Amino acid sequence: MRPFDDDPPTAEQSTDEGTAADRAHWDAVEEVSELLHEERFRDALAVLRDVLRADGRNPYAFYFLGIALYETGEQQPARDAYRACLTLAPRHLGARVALTHVLRALGDLRGAIQEGTKALTQAPGDADVLYALGMAYYGRGDEAAARRFFHAFLEAGPEYESADEVKLLLEQMGERPS
């Protein structure tokens, strides 16, 4: 199964997985992907409404709905959209990581850690997963666990900006990361 990210399925994936429906789902949200990249979140919400009316089983539409809702400050509806995506596509890693962040932001640290742990099982060395879990544990006040995940995150070679944020958090916890 593919990792379900912002990229459309390849012909090989569509053939191998027998996912003509997956390709159709992606095609239906291709415009939404562009709107989100352009940070036109309200426009994306309008298009997503139509996409979901036409096909309420499109996991990409729910994933992108979560992104658009989160970016417009609607965290609880974003949570629900990510959960809907995961109901339709339980291995959608992006939705699981995003759900981890949203649950943390909503104060559901236990739920965030549960979702992050599921994501970790699915993608053990993924920097986004390690970051999300580190942030969830940090939010809970479990600095030892946060440190473990933050160090693993830094070892995974993350983006410069994210790495700087984590290094700052480690310093705030009394540690001097390299």
N, C-alpha and C positions, 0 to 999 in steps of 0.2 A: 504494500500500500504506500502511496506517495505521502510526503510529509504535509501536504496541504498548506501551501504558502501563497504568496501573491502572484506566483507564476502559473500560467495555464498548464494543464497536463500536456505532456509530450505525446506524439503519435504512438510511440512505443508504450507509454504508460496506458493510454487509452485502449490499445489493442491487447496488451498483456492482461489488463485488469477487466477487460470487457466493459469499459466505462463510457459508453456513448452518452449515457445520462450525465456522467461527470463532465464531459466536454460541453454538453448542452448547458449544464449549470454554470460552467465558467463563461461560456459565450454570453449568457444572460447578464453577467455582472462585469463584463469587460469595461464598459463605459464607467461603471461605478469605481473600478480600480483607478482609472485615470482621474476621476473627480477627486478621489481621496488623495492621490499623489499631488494634485493641485491645491489641496487643502480647501476644497469646496464642499464642506461637510453637509451643509443644508441641501445643496443640490443633490448630493449623493443620497441623502435620506429620501428625497422625493422620488428618485429613480428606483431606489430599493423598495419603496412601498409598492410600486407597480410590478417589480420583479417578483416580490413575494405574493402578490395577488394572483399572478399567473402561475406560480409554482411555490407553494408553501413548504416544499421539501428540499430547497436549494441550500446546502450548507454554506456555500460561499456567500450567499446573500445574507445569511445570519451572521457570519463572521464579519463581513464588511459593515453590517448594521451595528454590530458591537463597536467597531472602530469609530464609525460616524457618531454614534450616541456618546461614546466616551469623550470624543473630541469636542462635543457640544456641551459637555458637563453633566450628562445624564448617566450617572454611574449605575444606578439600579437597573434601568432598562438595558444598559450595555451588558451587565451581568447576565440578564435573562436572555439576551441575544446570543451571547457566547455559550450559554447552557443549551440553547436550542440547537446551535451548530453542533455541539458535542453529542447531543441526542441523535442527530442525523449522521454524524461522522465522528465516532468516538476517538479516532486516532489523529484528529486535526490538531497538530501540535501548536500552531499559532493561537488557536482559540483557547487551548488549555493554558498556555503561558499568559495570555491576556486575561483570562478568567482569574488566574492566580493574582495578578496585579490589581484587578478590580476588587476582588474580595479583600485584599489587604487594605486598599484605600477605603473600603466600606467598614473596616474594623473587624471583619471576620477572619482573624488570623489563623484560626484552626482550619477553616475551610480553605484558605489560601495555601497553607502547608499541605493539606491533603491533595489539592489539585496539583501543586508543584511537585509533590512526590510521585503522582501518577505520570506527570510529564517527564520526570527524571528516569522513571522506569522505561519509558518509551524512547528517550534520547539522553543517555547517561552523560555524555560529554558536551552537550549543547550549552553554549555560553548564555543564551537567553534564559534557559531553564535554571541554570546555576545562579544567575543574577536574581531571578524572580524568587527562588527559594531563599537566597541570602537576605533579600529585602524582607521577606515574610518573617524569617527568624529574627532579623534585626528589629522589626516592628513589634514582635512579641517580647523583645528584651532578652532573647537567648543569644548573647554575644558569642559564645563558644561555637554554636552551630552556624551563626551568621559568618563568623571568621572562616570556618571550613568551606562554606559555599563561596564566599568571596575570593578565597585563595584559589579554589578550583576554577572559578570564573576567570580570574586573571591569567591562570595557566592556559586557559582555552583560547587566548589571543583575541580578546574582544576589541571593539572599536575604541579608539583613543578616548573619546568623550566619556563613554561608560566606564572605562578603566580608571580615568581620573576621579570620577564620582566615587567609585568603590575604594580607591586608595585614600580618599578624603575620609570616608566612613571608617576605614581601618585605623587611620590616624586618630580620629575622634574616640575610637575604642582603646586608644593607648598603644597602638602598634605602628611601626614604621615599615610599610611595605616597600619592596624594592622597585 
